[in-house]
Amino acid sequence: MKIHFVGIGGIGASALARFLLCEGNEVSGSDLVGSKLTEDLQSEGIKVVIGEPSGDNIPEGTEKVIYTVAVGEEDLELQKAKELGITLQTYPQALGELSKNYFTIAVTGSHGKSTTTCLLALMMIKGGLDPTVIVGTKLAEFGGSNFRKGKGKYLVIEADDFNRSFWNYIPQITVVTNVDAEHLDTYGNIKGVVEGFNHYLKQLPDTSEAILNKDDKHTPGIEQGVKAKIHYFTEPAEKWPLQIPGKFNQLNAEAAWLAVEMVGVTRKQARGAVSEYKGAWRRMEKLTPKENEFGDAIFFSDYGHHPTEVRATLKAIKDQYPGKSLTVVFQPHQIRRLTELFDEFVNAFDAADKVILMPVYKVAGRDLDTGKTSEELCQTLKDKGLKDVSVAGSVEGALDELRGGVIVFMGAGSIDQQVREYFRSELLPE
């Protein structure tokens, strides 16, 4: 089958494209901006066109077009596909269709989805279950990929809550890591978020299993009227032998364990997988400077973009390196998020000794025209008492301000791509 992806550079769409290629389909795609991910797809045999949308990007004979939920209905490639009578599916619709062919385990939640999905999948691999995996990050264990093709009956997926994508999935087992005021451009407010997760859980049949966070204050709201059998995870009595820090990662491992125990993985196998896990792309990922001009400084890249994530990640790193100064270079993601959660962001940097803010990364088609700025956040942090806080126009500008210790580059926008010009991963292949 000839299948074309619009927005193939997305972390989820690219994983599905890899799956469909493995299944013998002829796969192509397009994206506005090129990246290491689109380069990798091209090297694997997928034709990728980079640039403005055009109906000409759809190869002749294409039978299906799959597009990311970030693509608007006015997109020229979607319009052309409609004219030609080509079957159209969103990425979550296509993944939902695929999941019906497997025993599916889906991991969702406001924070920690990717890490929990990785841990769960690696536990299953260690247990000999050989799952197929689609995850929203890149794993060294998968050769630097976000996809693994297994031969077993199991499919492990990261189920995104943005734009209610997870409503397309009916898994046999689901994990909900936590619920927070995230993706308010989709849900409006925390009440809407809770209703969104509740809708997802309520559509599961009574044969499904749902693993929920016992200590999350929103769990009572999301479990109302749910037919699936509910299980709860909490902080483990016996710590998991993780190499990555943070209480939240102990919770992620515990949630993953409850899921894999249901399919026959032993505790010994699970602990073995956890002890070998070194982390994933942009999840407290350790970096090395391409040119050694920073002395003994330690560098990380992290995807954290919500104040809950920022606060938890900085605390975890500070706890791991208590004797070192901690600098965070943070690029706020979305004017909307910074504006709506401004007070939470003001309290998210308490563990940092130095904060360097970059201009807000504006998300095209999903953002406000005006709102809070990095300059306003900088001034408010100063007013709060944080002495060493500044704004830099770019990563290059931020590098000039670094003074050793531990440095974390953080954000979900373009910051990581800028950072890779100066640093390489200690975890993933180049």
Secondary structure, DSSP 8 states (H G I E B T S, - for coil): -EEEEESTTSHHHHHHHHHHHHTT-EEEEEESS--HHHHHHHHTT-EEEESS--GGGS-TT--EEEE-TTS-TT-HHHHHHHHHT-EEEEHHHHHHHHHTTSEEEEEE-SS-HHHHHHHHHHHHHHTT---EEEEEEEEGGGTSEEEE--SSSEEEEE---GGGGGGG---SEEEE----S--HHHHSSHHHHHHHHHHHHHTS-TTSEEEEETT-TTHHHHTTT--SEEEEE-S-SS----SS--HHHHHHHHHHHHHHHTTT--HHHHHHHHHH---BTTBSEEEEESS--STT-EEEEE---SHHHHHHHHHHHHHHSTTS-EEEEE--B-HHHHHHTHHHHHTS-TT-SEEEE---B--TTSS-SS---HHHHHHHHHHHT--SEEE-SSHHHHHTT--SSEEEEE-SSSHHHHHTTTEEESSS--
